[in-house]
Structures are given as structure tokens and as C-alpha cells.
Amino acid sequence: MLYKLKRLSIRLLTKNIFMKRILVVDDNILMRKLIINLFSNQNFNLDEASDGSEGLLKMSKNHYDLVITDLIMPGMEGIEMILEAKRNFPGVKIIAISGGEPFYLYLAKKLGVQEIFTKPLEKNKFITVVSDALA
């Protein structure tokens, strides 16, 4: 019995170490939950933050393979978070989303994000782009 528990613990730990990590940053809790639910059954380790400051704090404590961020949020907005993330975590991939002004999406693309999306999200395309970014 102890042997089986040790094997299970090692298997779960190993699986968790090699799972891709995604951070979802959006002030809208419903949007965060929608994105998290899209990927919850795909063996990704998902985390969330409600604004750019919280997102950067989480990024300083954990490695993320991909950050999905809204651009217009109270507190630290997405553009400012992207600038800080690119400066402090140079290898991180970022996907920007926004339901607001298209100029912010244009600016995010110029800052080097992987892809941009308008809200509401095109679900199938969004899933494909996220999966490709983590491949």
C-alpha cells in the first residue's frame, strides 16, 4: 500500500512539474472563469489575477509559459503589465484580449504579444492559438 502511494505521489508530482502554466489576468471574474473553463480539462496548470499588479506579483513567484491578459482594467492596465512582463520575464508569451478600444490591441501587438483577440472571443480560434503558443 505504501509503495502504491509513493508511486502515485511521484506520478502526480512529475505530471504537475511538466504541465504548462497559464496565467489569466482580467478584472472581469466571469471572463477569467470562462477562459479557465476552456482549458481546465487540457492538463494545463491555470492561475488567475484580477489586474496587472496582481499578475506581475504572481509572475514573480511562479514561472508561466503563457499569460492571457485583458488590456483595460482598473489599477494597472494590461499595456503597463505587458511592458513590465517583457522587461522582467523576457521569455514569457502573452496573448492580449480587449473589448474596448482597438488602438490598445494594436499597441499590444507592437509591444510583441503573441496574438490579440477582441471580446467576445472566437472560442475555436482562441483555443487553437493558445494550444499553438504552448506547443
Wavefront OBJ file of the C-alpha trace (Angstrom):
o trace
v 0.000 0.000 0.000
v 2.775 2.462 0.925
v 4.588 1.594 -2.295
v 1.461 2.406 -4.340
v 1.047 5.741 -2.551
v 4.673 6.652 -3.248
v 4.289 5.763 -6.943
v 1.088 7.796 -7.172
v 2.726 10.781 -5.430
v 5.712 10.645 -7.770
v 3.459 10.377 -10.824
v 1.306 13.335 -9.718
v 4.353 15.444 -8.840
v 6.034 14.658 -12.153
v 2.845 15.450 -14.072
v 2.490 18.768 -12.236
v 6.114 19.751 -12.911
v 5.755 19.231 -16.663
v 2.310 20.795 -17.046
v 2.282 24.080 -18.936
v 1.325 27.033 -16.728
v -1.145 29.703 -17.843
v -1.898 32.940 -16.001
v -5.214 34.641 -16.848
v -5.348 38.348 -15.965
v -8.707 40.104 -16.236
v -10.726 42.312 -13.892
v -13.916 40.571 -15.028
v -14.253 37.405 -12.950
v -16.704 35.902 -15.456
v -14.175 36.294 -18.285
v -11.411 34.754 -16.138
v -13.622 31.779 -15.290
v -14.699 31.388 -18.934
v -11.066 31.198 -20.090
v -10.062 28.885 -17.244
v -13.001 26.580 -18.034
v -11.947 26.411 -21.694
v -8.628 24.843 -20.671
v -9.386 23.109 -17.363
v -9.544 19.643 -18.914
v -6.387 20.011 -21.040
v -3.659 19.302 -18.471
v -2.658 22.928 -18.021
v -1.886 24.447 -14.652
v -4.146 27.533 -14.563
v -3.868 30.569 -12.326
v -5.679 33.904 -12.287
v -5.206 37.546 -11.333
v -7.657 40.443 -11.245
v -5.319 43.188 -12.518
v -1.824 43.827 -13.837
v -0.240 44.350 -10.418
v -1.523 41.042 -9.113
v -0.469 39.389 -12.365
v 3.105 40.679 -12.051
v 3.227 39.590 -8.413
v 2.198 36.070 -9.392
v 4.725 36.100 -12.237
v 7.471 36.992 -9.760
v 6.607 33.931 -7.662
v 5.850 31.381 -10.412
v 7.014 30.577 -13.920
v 4.260 30.881 -16.525
v 4.518 29.586 -20.066
v 1.706 31.861 -21.209
v -0.066 34.948 -19.878
v -3.509 35.854 -21.215
v -4.337 39.417 -20.264
v -7.117 41.899 -20.708
v -5.889 45.354 -21.668
v -8.371 47.673 -20.000
v -8.532 47.114 -16.235
v -8.686 49.311 -13.137
v -5.385 49.650 -11.338
v -2.521 48.515 -13.525
v -3.772 48.096 -17.071
v -2.700 45.374 -19.462
v -0.364 47.535 -21.572
v 1.642 48.532 -18.495
v 1.719 44.914 -17.324
v 2.933 43.766 -20.760
v 5.779 46.306 -20.648
v 6.823 45.157 -17.160
v 6.455 41.466 -18.039
v 8.588 41.830 -21.176
v 11.251 43.651 -19.147
v 11.285 41.323 -16.119
v 10.289 37.961 -17.667
v 11.750 38.117 -21.186
v 10.706 34.654 -22.406
v 7.049 34.797 -21.400
v 4.466 34.511 -24.154
v 1.492 36.848 -23.919
v -1.930 36.900 -25.559
v -3.875 40.166 -25.214
v -7.661 40.450 -25.201
v -9.888 43.511 -25.091
v -13.484 44.505 -25.548
v -12.596 48.169 -25.775
v -10.628 50.486 -27.999
v -8.876 48.703 -30.942
v -5.869 51.003 -30.505
v -4.911 49.114 -27.328
v -4.841 45.821 -29.249
v -2.701 47.436 -31.950
v -0.334 48.765 -29.290
v -0.145 45.356 -27.578
v 0.800 43.731 -30.898
v 3.528 46.347 -31.414
v 4.831 45.507 -27.913
v 5.349 41.902 -29.022
v 2.419 39.863 -27.744
v 1.864 36.524 -29.491
v -1.677 37.283 -30.574
v -4.554 39.698 -29.959
v -8.285 38.972 -29.583
v -11.380 41.112 -29.292
v -14.170 40.238 -26.897
v -16.304 38.268 -27.258
v -13.686 35.633 -28.016
v -13.866 33.384 -31.075
v -13.716 30.207 -28.985
v -12.242 27.760 -31.510
v -9.611 30.168 -32.806
v -8.702 31.171 -29.258
v -8.227 27.541 -28.169
v -6.090 26.852 -31.248
v -3.876 29.900 -30.713
v -3.350 29.099 -27.020
v -2.525 25.465 -27.800
v -0.093 26.525 -30.548
v 1.594 29.039 -28.224
v 2.207 26.249 -25.690
v 3.367 23.612 -28.204
l 1 2 3 4 5 6 7 8 9 10 11 12 13 14 15 16 17 18 19 20 21 22 23 24 25 26 27 28 29 30 31 32 33 34 35 36 37 38 39 40 41 42 43 44 45 46 47 48 49 50 51 52 53 54 55 56 57 58 59 60 61 62 63 64 65 66 67 68 69 70 71 72 73 74 75 76 77 78 79 80 81 82 83 84 85 86 87 88 89 90 91 92 93 94 95 96 97 98 99 100 101 102 103 104 105 106 107 108 109 110 111 112 113 114 115 116 117 118 119 120 121 122 123 124 125 126 127 128 129 130 131 132 133 134 135
